[in-house]
Amino acid sequence: MHKLCINKHTGSVNGARGRAERRAQALATAARSAVSSGMANKRDRQATIRELIEGRAVESQEELRKLLLHRGWDVTQSTLSRDLRELRIARVPMPDGGARYAVAATAEDESPRLDALLPHFFTHIDGVGELIVLHTLRSGAQPISEALDAEEWAEIIGTIGGEDTVLIICRSATAREKVIRRLKALAEA
């Protein structure tokens, strides 16, 4: 049997139960603090990423990770990838043949426009049955896939974007042919 004593001046509970309650309250306070500071840290880190990307030509995640480290942010590759995805930052081709990171959408336009992206990234397209495989330049598949999803074409069930390939699932073989024609027309525009 546990012996409990209540302090008549403070109303606090003494004993094992009281210590457990105080420990639980301290842990809850610490957890709330960690969560709120983590969110602030994430916002600050992502603001630094955006500043670096907008201020210079950053060509790789490793280069960006090193720049962040110089600013005091030691991030893992998975955290950096997640931040880039959340910030809508993608690698875009440069006229000289290289690629650099850039913000894929502006504040006014939440999703990248297919007609603006496709001519820059498209290389070729092929399909069979209800499936289309759209090939892009490196790092072009994700923005194209996202833009296609945003278009909400009735003929398309969904897309899967890799590094340089987008798999497009259509409702039928007839729909596939229609989508291929539309994509080719947009790519040539």
QUIRATA-V359619 format. One record per residue. N is the residue number from 0. RES is the residue in one small letter. BURIAL is I if it has 24 or more other ideal C-beta (glycine too) atoms within 12 Angstrom, else O. Layout:
BEGIN
n=N res=RES burial=BURIAL
n=N res=RES burial=BURIAL
END
This chain:
BEGIN
n=0 res=m burial=O
n=1 res=h burial=O
n=2 res=k burial=O
n=3 res=l burial=O
n=4 res=c burial=O
n=5 res=i burial=O
n=6 res=n burial=O
n=7 res=k burial=O
n=8 res=h burial=O
n=9 res=t burial=O
n=10 res=g burial=O
n=11 res=s burial=O
n=12 res=v burial=O
n=13 res=n burial=O
n=14 res=g burial=O
n=15 res=a burial=O
n=16 res=r burial=O
n=17 res=g burial=O
n=18 res=r burial=O
n=19 res=a burial=O
n=20 res=e burial=O
n=21 res=r burial=O
n=22 res=r burial=O
n=23 res=a burial=O
n=24 res=q burial=O
n=25 res=a burial=O
n=26 res=l burial=O
n=27 res=a burial=O
n=28 res=t burial=O
n=29 res=a burial=O
n=30 res=a burial=O
n=31 res=r burial=O
n=32 res=s burial=O
n=33 res=a burial=O
n=34 res=v burial=O
n=35 res=s burial=O
n=36 res=s burial=O
n=37 res=g burial=O
n=38 res=m burial=O
n=39 res=a burial=O
n=40 res=n burial=O
n=41 res=k burial=O
n=42 res=r burial=O
n=43 res=d burial=O
n=44 res=r burial=I
n=45 res=q burial=I
n=46 res=a burial=O
n=47 res=t burial=I
n=48 res=i burial=I
n=49 res=r burial=I
n=50 res=e burial=O
n=51 res=l burial=I
n=52 res=i burial=I
n=53 res=e burial=O
n=54 res=g burial=O
n=55 res=r burial=O
n=56 res=a burial=O
n=57 res=v burial=I
n=58 res=e burial=I
n=59 res=s burial=O
n=60 res=q burial=I
n=61 res=e burial=O
n=62 res=e burial=O
n=63 res=l burial=I
n=64 res=r burial=I
n=65 res=k burial=O
n=66 res=l burial=I
n=67 res=l burial=I
n=68 res=l burial=O
n=69 res=h burial=O
n=70 res=r burial=O
n=71 res=g burial=O
n=72 res=w burial=I
n=73 res=d burial=O
n=74 res=v burial=I
n=75 res=t burial=O
n=76 res=q burial=O
n=77 res=s burial=O
n=78 res=t burial=O
n=79 res=l burial=I
n=80 res=s burial=O
n=81 res=r burial=O
n=82 res=d burial=I
n=83 res=l burial=I
n=84 res=r burial=O
n=85 res=e burial=O
n=86 res=l burial=I
n=87 res=r burial=I
n=88 res=i burial=I
n=89 res=a burial=I
n=90 res=r burial=I
n=91 res=v burial=I
n=92 res=p burial=I
n=93 res=m burial=O
n=94 res=p burial=O
n=95 res=d burial=O
n=96 res=g burial=O
n=97 res=g burial=O
n=98 res=a burial=I
n=99 res=r burial=I
n=100 res=y burial=I
n=101 res=a burial=I
n=102 res=v burial=I
n=103 res=a burial=I
n=104 res=a burial=O
n=105 res=t burial=O
n=106 res=a burial=O
n=107 res=e burial=O
n=108 res=d burial=O
n=109 res=e burial=O
n=110 res=s burial=O
n=111 res=p burial=I
n=112 res=r burial=I
n=113 res=l burial=I
n=114 res=d burial=O
n=115 res=a burial=O
n=116 res=l burial=I
n=117 res=l burial=I
n=118 res=p burial=O
n=119 res=h burial=I
n=120 res=f burial=I
n=121 res=f burial=I
n=122 res=t burial=I
n=123 res=h burial=O
n=124 res=i burial=I
n=125 res=d burial=O
n=126 res=g burial=I
n=127 res=v burial=O
n=128 res=g burial=O
n=129 res=e burial=I
n=130 res=l burial=I
n=131 res=i burial=I
n=132 res=v burial=I
n=133 res=l burial=I
n=134 res=h burial=I
n=135 res=t burial=I
n=136 res=l burial=I
n=137 res=r burial=I
n=138 res=s burial=I
n=139 res=g burial=I
n=140 res=a burial=I
n=141 res=q burial=I
n=142 res=p burial=I
n=143 res=i burial=I
n=144 res=s burial=I
n=145 res=e burial=I
n=146 res=a burial=I
n=147 res=l burial=I
n=148 res=d burial=O
n=149 res=a burial=I
n=150 res=e burial=I
n=151 res=e burial=O
n=152 res=w burial=I
n=153 res=a burial=O
n=154 res=e burial=I
n=155 res=i burial=I
n=156 res=i burial=O
n=157 res=g burial=O
n=158 res=t burial=I
n=159 res=i burial=O
n=160 res=g burial=I
n=161 res=g burial=O
n=162 res=e burial=O
n=163 res=d burial=I
n=164 res=t burial=I
n=165 res=v burial=I
n=166 res=l burial=I
n=167 res=i burial=I
n=168 res=i burial=I
n=169 res=c burial=I
n=170 res=r burial=O
n=171 res=s burial=O
n=172 res=a burial=O
n=173 res=t burial=O
n=174 res=a burial=I
n=175 res=r burial=I
n=176 res=e burial=O
n=177 res=k burial=O
n=178 res=v burial=I
n=179 res=i burial=I
n=180 res=r burial=O
n=181 res=r burial=I
n=182 res=l burial=I
n=183 res=k burial=O
n=184 res=a burial=O
n=185 res=l burial=I
n=186 res=a burial=I
n=187 res=e burial=O
n=188 res=a burial=O
END
